[in-house]
């Protein structure tokens, strides 16, 4: 299984993130090094959504722990977040591959 962490940013996200961005990115790269975070970044127009994809033994727990400790969340750059399990079935990294 994988997990998806979705962030909704404040309207002033591009300005308000600056003082926390280095710490946010550092936390992200540390999660990559631990083998928990596969990908992360902004999605959509604006951008006003963030998506982070987690893997490992407890991807949902890792996603929730990341959000709870993230400087963006703690300091209001992120106005809401949701972590959801993601049952992946297609692709080389799929947790539960399904072939025809």
N, C-alpha and C positions, 0 to 999 in steps of 0.2 A: 504494500500500500504506500501511497504517497499522501502528502497533505498540501493543501493550498492555503496560504495566508493572504487575505485580501485586506488592503488598507484603503480607507477613504480619507483624503487629505482635506485640511482646512482650505478655505478659499485663498488665503494668502500664503499657501504652501511654498511657493518658490522663494519668498522672502523669509518666512519664519524658519525654514529648514537650515539656513546657512550656519547658524551657530551650533547646530547639533549634527550636521552632516558627517563630519569626520568620525565622530563616535558611532553614528549609525552604520556607516560603511565599515568601520573597524569590526563592529559586532557581526556584521554580515560575513565578512571574510573569515572571521574566526569560526563561524558556523560552517562555512565551506570547508575549512581545514579539518573540522571535526567530522566531516562526512555527512552533515545534516542538511545543508542547504545546497540545492542543485543550481537554481537560477533565481534571480530577483531583479525587479526593475519596475519602471512606470509603464502603465498600459492605458491606451485610449487617447482621446483628444484632451488637451488641457495641459499636462496630464494631471488628473485628479484621482487616479486609482493606482495602487501599488499591488503587485502580485509577487509572491515568493513561493517557490516550490521546495518542499522538504521531503527527505527520504530517510532511510535508516531503520533502526529497530523500533523506534517510537516517533514517527514523523509528526503525528498530531500533537503529542506532548512537546516535541521540539519547537513546533510552530507557535504553540501557545506560550511557551517559556520565552521564546525570542520576542514576541510581541510585548509581553509583560515587562521585559527589561529594556526594550528599545527606547532610546532617547526621544525618538519621534513621537512615540505613544505617551511617554511620561510627561513630555513638555507640550502636548497639544498640537503638534504638527499633524498628527493622525487624529481625526475626530472619532473614528470608529474602526473596528477591525473584526474579522471573523476568520476562524480557522476551521477548515472542513476536510474530512477524509476524501481522498481521491483514488478511486479504484482504476488504475491504469491498465489497459488491455492491449494497446497498440504501441509499437516502437521497441527499439532495442533495450530501453531502460524500463519497460513496463514491468510492474510488480507481478501482474497476473496475466501473462500474454495469452491471447486467444487467437488461434489461427483457423482459417476456414477448412 
